[in-house]
Structure formats: structure tokens, C-alpha cells
């Protein structure tokens, strides 16, 4: 048995659909331009890290982030298709 998250009318939840779309966009950014996510995170590091600019990931780390992003996108797309 599979249970679906539904609204009171029995239709799929629009909040879950919107959240999955946000996840899809973040996953695409993670695969296409992981440097953008690092730049956003760098701002959050101020006050915690002595030199946030010195913490930029290596090429291998960006490649790993892209690989993780592909897996993340696959899960999000699977969830979108199950939701719709």
C-alpha cells in the first residue's frame, strides 16, 4: 500500500508540489553551477571561519557535489512523478 499526501479535497498537496519544484531548482544549480551554492554558503561562514575565501572547494569536491546533485535530482524527479 502506498499513501499519498493529499489536501482535504483528495487532490495532491500543492505545498508539496511547490517544495519539490524548489528542490528541483536547487538540484539543477548543484549540477550545473555548484560554485553558486558555495558563494551563498560563503556568506553564512562569516563570523565562524577566519577566511571564508580560503574554504573554496577543489575541483574534485565540485565534481563530487555534481555527482551528489545527479542522485538528488533523480530522487526529486521520481518524487515529482509519484506526486503527480
N, C-alpha and C positions, 0 to 999 in steps of 0.2 A: 504494500500500500504506500502510495506517495501522497503527502499532504501539500497543498499549495497555500501560500499566504494570499488571502483574499480580503477584499473590502466587504462591507456589510451587504452589498448587493450581489456578492458572489463573484465579482469580476476580479482579475488580478490587481494587486495593490499598485496604485500609481506612484506611491512613495518609493517602493522597492524598485520599480522601473527607473525612476529618476536616479536613484542611488547607483544602480547598475550602469547607467549611462555615464555618470561621473567616474565610476571605476574604469569604464572603457576608455575614457579620455585620458585618465592618469596612466593607464597601461600603455596606451599608444605613445604618450610622451616618454614613458620609461623605455620603450623600444626604439623610438626614433631619435630622441634627443635627451639622453639621461643627464646631460650637463645642466639642463634647465632645472631638473629636480635638485641637483647639487647646489645650484645657485640659490634656490629657495631655502634649502636646508642651511646653507652657509649663514644666512641672516639670523637663523634661530640659534646658531652656535655662539654668537657674540655674547660675551659675558661668561661663557662656560669654557671656551677654548682660548688660549693665548693668541694664536694667529689662525683665524678661520681660513685664510687663503692658503695656508700650508697644509690643509687637510684634503685638498682636492684628490679624488681617486686616480689611480693609474689607469692606463688603457685596458689592462686585464680586468680591473674592477668594473670599468664601464661595460666591458664585454659580458662579464658575469651578470651585471644589472640588466643588460638587454636580454640575456637568456632567461633570467627570472621573470622579466616582463613578458616574454613569449608564453611562458607557462601561466602567468597571471591572466593574460589576455584569453588564453584558451579556456580557463575556468570561467571567466566573466562571460564570454560568448556562450558557453554551454549553459550557464545560469540564465542568460537572456532568452535563449531558445526554449528552455524549460518554463520560463515565466510567461512567455508569450504563447 
